[in-house]
Amino acid sequence: MNFFLASWMNTQFPNSANSIEIMKKTVLKSNHKYILSKRKFISSTIIGVLIVFVGPITCALLMSANLAAFIHVAELFGIISVTSGALIFSYGTSAFKPWFFSLGFRVPEEEEIILKYIQIVNSTVILLLFSGFLIFLVSICAMLGEAYKGEIWDIEMVRDWTVAALSGLVFSLFMICLIVLPTKFKLESLLSFEAD
């Protein structure tokens, strides 16, 4: 609409500097180039995710931990469903758009969209923390429910339930460090300086 107004002003007042400036502002996009090299942008994402993914696993192996103890399907399902459900409730289908831009898909060029993506990412941090704590409490309640049934308890059973309960918190923090915060920082870097 502004383009047509500028065109009309230019035909009515051909020598008007204002009409030319209005037309330039409405037709041309910002000269700010958010990504200088798409290849570097994507490769930095992949390398960073690999390092963040391998680091905690290597740390656990060095501590002689059993990696299978960290994986509890019920807790993982609970955290993923609570977080994604709350994001869909809050943002609709646009809740999932920020997670693919780091791989070069639909990189936002407008500052307003980048700020909206940052808002979604900030909400995800809060949701992951709260859902991790919620699943921790649910696991503790389930453990106490089993104790109430009068089953025989031994130290191994208490250990397994405790590890299962804590795995939800660990998974939440892991997802925040693996995907959420790096995505936020990458979005903020689009606004603060021209990325490499």
Disulfide bonds with the S-S distance in Angstrom:
none
